Amino acid sequence: MALAGFFEDDAVPMMQMLHLRQLDFPISRGVSYERTVDEFLKQLVVNDVLRPLRDRKDMVILLDAQGALVEKSGQWSLLFMPGCPEQHTLEEDCDMQAVYRDLLRKEKKGEVCRIAVPRRSQKALISGTSPFNILDEYCQHQNQGYLSVAERIVYAGPQELFAHVPFCHYGALTTVDKDEVENYSAIKSLLDDYIFQFDHVEDDDFPRPLSIAVFGAPGSGKSFGLRQLAMSCGRFNIISLNLSQYASPQDLFESFREAFQYEGGKIPLIFFDEFDSELNGVPRGWLKYFLAPMQDGEYMMNGRVCPIHGAVFVFAGATASCFNDFLPSSEEEEAQFRKVKGTDFVSRLKGILNVKGPNPMSVTDRSHIIRRAMLLRSQIIRKVPSIYDEKGGLINMSRSLLAVLLTVSEYRHGARSLEFILDMSRLSKVHRFTPSCLPVDEQLDLHLDVEDFQRRLAFEQMAGDLVEKYAQIAHENACSRRIEAARRRGGSEQQIESLLQEPDMAQWPQLDEFYREGYYSQFRYIGVRLQDYNLDIGMRPVLEGGRDTIVELYGPVLEELARIEHERWMKDKLSSGWQYGPFNGELKTTPELVPYEKLDETVKDEIRLSVRDLPANLRGIGYELYRKAL
């Protein structure tokens, strides 16, 4: 099948992604819309077979009956139905024009979303430094970004978000995290395929057990997610066996007899909790005893071979937060891993699921705040019905407290910590959750860094509602400073006019959220840091005539604030996927991702200049800097 056969030279190309897959292009199917888009665009720039399409500025690629990738005047956008993953729902010879028209009709009715696919260079697409993420694109274009989206989820529910981003839903499990959506979709496909094999057994040739490993930090909900997924299939008899409760492999195999029951056509799905625990003092000593059941579908019991007539094994880890942490990272660990048959165990796994939980998995994991919001809302509805209006679906909660629960650095024991904080709070007979309901600091510190929590709370109570106003003032002052500097350098009116046309110089109402986020981030980060009792600089409402008021920044005070601002900038850059290296905007590398002390003096001067307006910006919202009496 020739590629040119799909369109004529004078027509807008239209085809299905299925056609490209049939032509052996390496584009995955049924994982996520984002992955399909990235893999297609990568092939478009690197594969010369697609040259007939590469220079086109308009085309339509149907993904399925629920989605399409559309290029118009060189800009790509994605049409998709949020609640439906990419599926194989189109026949090869379907009326593509009719399918596309139907998608456009559904878009007008709000059933189908359209989101712009960010422009990326060939280098960025090949390196994968800027993967397409619909949740990220949506949140970045909301006023005050991820935090505002997360707050709306807790207060009013996730329905607004579900109308704009892909999500998966299995029983009581719902997630919008791209990686989790992809992982759960992959595991669901494995389970569906296994059910099909089990139902089409011939001559008692049962399929060997399907083996899946699940990893996550303690309290991340490893077992919960996969249980909900398995229950949604309706075909599994779920049994849990915690290996820490067994003294020997023989004891474990004794329990197999009860586990392998097939009444009503159900397939045994066995959770081996803490499968990576010790056995007789040997770390991961259980692994070798799973090899025969995984590979051959049988186990030894009292010297007799016992066949397994189909099963799903789910190995839930206790020592590793993700699959990579389970693998050895040094030669010494590699030798030990091989000794306990870890390599053989891994080779028998058919699926891996990394469950993230409420804490960030890495510096680039910005969606953890959304996972926290969805978890917090579900916990409140279940545990504190007095602050939940069931009729309206609204939760009554202090905004400052909510912001801190969503942004605190870490929950020490994952989802359990969030649950226990609610359990320990004084919430009986209250109709609004406020900081006064929280447990005392000593109890709170069991589940989070209480000093970090209190600093954030102090800032939110003082100025959390003024973030938007501060950001606008800071932007206007920064623009004025740049214009004055250009005029001092002798810039012509034409040059000034050109400066005003730059995207980061737009008026506040027209300023892109990308630039707004920098101002929001600066105020929150510096504002929280200034609540630190160990700093000799503080922030307070304006105190007219105060002798300790800082009106102008210079010397050690300026240097301290510049250092804090650079910390904030590095944190934001790292969360956006930037790494240390020679500057390359396409590959997201910069030599400035180093401690403040190691920066060139010219770079330090730019940072100092960026914080000099801080006293004026704060005064615009009724606050000021002051020297603390330590």
Secondary structure, 3 states (H helix, E strand, C coil): CCHHHHCCCCCCCEEEHHHHHHCCCCCCCCCCHHHHHHHHHHHHHHCHHHHHHHCCCCEEEEEECCEEEEEECCEEEEEECCCCCCCCCCCCCCCHHHHHHHHHHHHHCCCCEEEECCCCCHHHHHHCCCCCCHHHHHHHCCCCHHHHHHHHHHHHCCHHHHCCCCCEEECCEEECCHHHHHHHHHHHHHHHHHHHHHHCCCCCCCCCCEEEEEECCCCCCHHHHHHHHHHHHCCEEEEEEEHHHCCCHHHHHHHHHHHCCCHHHCEEEEEEECCCCCECCECCCCHHHHHHHHHHCEEEECCEEEECCCCEEEEECCCCCCHHHHCCCCHHHHHHHHHCCHHHHHHCCCEEEECCCCCCCCCCCCCHHHHHHHHHHHHHHHHCHHHEECCCCEECECHHHHHHHHHCCCECCCHHHHHHHHHHCCCCCCCCECHHHCCCHHHHCCCECHHHHHHHHHHHHHHHHHHHHHHHHHHHHHHHHHHHHHHHCCCCHHHHHHHHCCHHHCCHHHCCHHHHHHHHHHHHHHHHHCCCCCCCEEEEECCCCCCCEECCCCHHHHHHHHHHHHHHHHHHHHHCCCEECCCECCCCEECCCCCHHHCCHHHHHHHHHHHCCHHHHHHCCCEEEEECCC
